Amino acid sequence: MIIGGGFGGLETARKLRKSNVQVTLVDRHNYHLFQPLLYQVATGGLSPANIATPLRSIFRRQANCEVLLAEVQGFDLDHKRLVLADGELKYDHLVVAAGATHSYFGHEEWASVAPGLKTLQDATSIRRKVFLAFEAAEREKNPKIREQMMTFVVVGGGPTGVELAGALSEIARHTIRNDFRHIHPEDALSLIHI
């Protein structure tokens, strides 16, 4: 039993391809998400479908692997059972590869104003906010408020933060540069902070 269809879960299932075992991969989504490209979805460069591959199609040819869509809520380690939102599953061996989440370094109050970028929902929410900010700035008459609307703060200078900041710059300088009449999207360049 493998919990999670991310990189760890996929690699574990693939390594067991030629083993004399039955593999069950359980995930709450029916797709593998290629997280390194989430920033491209967040900035409109890619569609969510471009980075989400159905798990069943990935394991279509692996006869010893089945994929189940289920929400794991807990474990009964003594009886070797997964507790699901809608039932239970027995297992012989368990691999938990459920992924990771973002950290606010002890400041959970930041979550409401600084969304993470770990899911498709996060990416599409950020994309909506970015493009709506430019749209709102287009109609704003007050230059100070307009500047605030075109200020983007990226918290975190790791690979995702750097890529997101670069993609925001690309949008402002090239993608939407000539799409507005009352603002200059490239003005946002000096307002992108990491």
C-alpha positions in Angstrom: 0.0 0.0 0.0 1.4 3.4 -1.1 -0.2 6.6 0.1 0.4 9.4 -2.3 0.8 9.8 -6.0 3.6 12.4 -5.9 7.2 11.8 -6.9 7.9 9.5 -3.9 4.8 7.4 -4.4 5.3 7.1 -8.2 9.0 6.1 -7.8 8.2 3.5 -5.2 5.4 1.9 -7.3 7.6 1.9 -10.4 10.5 0.2 -8.5 8.1 -2.5 -7.5 7.0 -3.1 -11.1 8.9 -6.4 -11.5 8.4 -7.6 -8.0 6.0 -10.4 -7.1 3.8 -8.1 -5.1 0.4 -6.4 -5.5 0.8 -2.6 -5.3 -2.1 -0.3 -4.3 -1.5 3.4 -4.7 -4.0 5.6 -2.8 -4.3 9.3 -3.5 -7.0 11.9 -2.8 -6.5 13.2 -6.3 -6.7 11.2 -9.5 -3.6 12.8 -10.9 0.1 13.2 -10.4 1.0 16.9 -10.1 4.3 18.0 -11.5 4.9 20.6 -8.8 8.0 22.2 -10.3 5.8 23.9 -12.9 3.1 25.2 -10.6 4.6 28.7 -10.9 3.8 28.5 -14.7 0.2 27.8 -13.9 0.1 30.6 -11.3 1.3 33.1 -13.9 -0.8 31.9 -16.8 2.0 30.2 -18.8 0.5 26.8 -18.6 -2.9 25.3 -18.2 -3.4 23.0 -15.1 -3.9 20.1 -17.4 -0.3 20.5 -18.7 1.1 19.6 -15.3 -1.4 17.0 -14.0 -1.2 13.5 -15.4 -3.9 10.9 -14.6 -2.4 8.3 -12.2 -4.4 5.5 -13.9 -2.8 6.3 -17.2 0.7 6.4 -15.6 0.2 2.8 -14.3 -1.9 1.5 -17.2 0.7 -1.0 -18.2 1.9 -2.0 -14.7 -0.2 -5.1 -14.1 0.7 -5.3 -10.4 -0.4 -1.8 -9.6 -3.9 -0.5 -9.0 -4.8 3.1 -8.3 -7.6 4.1 -5.8 -9.1 7.5 -5.3 -9.6 7.9 -1.6 -9.0 10.3 1.3 -6.8 8.7 4.0 -7.8 10.0 7.4 -5.7 7.8 9.7 -4.0 4.5 10.4 -4.7 1.5 12.5 -1.2 0.2 12.7 -2.0 -2.7 15.0 -4.5 -4.2 12.6 -2.7 -3.0 9.4 -5.6 -0.9 8.1 -5.9 2.5 6.5 -8.9 4.5 7.8 -10.5 6.3 4.8 -13.2 8.9 4.7 -15.5 6.2 3.3 -14.2 2.9 4.7 -11.0 1.0 5.4 -8.3 -0.8 3.4 -6.1 -3.6 4.7 -2.4 -3.7 3.8 0.7 -5.9 4.4 3.3 -3.2 4.0 2.8 0.5 4.1 4.6 3.4 2.4 3.5 6.9 3.3 4.5 9.3 0.6 1.8 11.9 1.2 3.9 14.9 0.2 4.8 18.1 1.9 3.2 21.4 2.7 4.5 24.9 3.0 5.7 26.4 6.2 5.1 29.8 7.7 7.9 29.4 10.1 5.7 29.6 13.2 3.6 32.5 11.7 0.4 30.7 10.7 -1.4 34.1 10.6 0.4 34.8 7.3 -1.6 32.0 5.6 -4.5 34.3 4.9 -2.4 36.9 3.0 0.4 34.7 1.7 -0.9 31.6 0.0 1.3 28.7 -0.6 2.1 27.2 -4.0 1.8 23.4 -3.6 -1.5 22.6 -5.3 -3.4 23.3 -8.6 -5.9 25.2 -6.5 -3.1 27.4 -5.1 -1.8 28.1 -8.5 -5.1 29.0 -10.1 -6.0 31.2 -7.1 -2.7 33.1 -7.5 -3.2 33.4 -11.2 -6.6 34.9 -10.7 -5.3 37.4 -8.1 -2.4 38.5 -10.3 -4.4 39.2 -13.4 -7.3 40.8 -11.5 -4.7 43.1 -9.8 -3.7 44.4 -13.3 -7.4 44.7 -14.3 -8.2 46.7 -11.1 -5.1 48.9 -11.6 -6.3 49.7 -15.1 -9.5 51.3 -13.7 -7.8 53.0 -10.7 -7.3 56.8 -10.9 -5.2 57.2 -7.8 -1.6 56.6 -8.7 -0.7 55.5 -5.1 -3.4 52.9 -5.0 -2.6 51.8 -8.5 1.0 51.2 -7.4 -0.2 49.1 -4.5 -2.3 47.1 -6.8 0.7 46.3 -9.0 3.0 45.4 -6.1 3.6 41.7 -5.8 5.6 40.2 -2.9 7.0 36.7 -3.2 8.0 35.3 0.2 10.8 32.8 -0.2 13.8 32.8 -2.4 13.9 29.1 -3.2 13.4 27.7 -6.7 9.6 28.3 -6.7 9.9 31.8 -5.4 12.6 32.8 -7.8 10.7 31.2 -10.8 7.5 32.9 -9.7 9.2 36.3 -9.5 10.8 35.8 -12.9 7.5 34.7 -14.4 5.8 37.8 -13.0 8.5 39.9 -14.6 7.9 38.1 -17.9 4.2 38.8 -17.8 4.7 42.5 -17.1 7.5 43.0 -19.6 6.1 40.9 -22.5 2.9 39.0 -22.1 0.5 41.8 -21.2 2.7 44.8 -21.9 0.6 46.2 -24.7 -2.8 45.0 -23.4 -3.8 48.0 -21.3 -4.5 51.7 -22.1 -4.2 53.3 -18.7 -1.4 51.4 -16.9 2.0 50.2 -17.9 2.3 46.7 -16.6 6.1 46.9 -16.8 5.9 49.4 -14.0 5.2 46.4 -11.8 8.8 45.2 -12.4 10.3 47.6 -9.8 7.6 46.5 -7.4 8.3 42.7 -7.4 10.0 41.7 -4.1 11.4 38.4 -2.9 
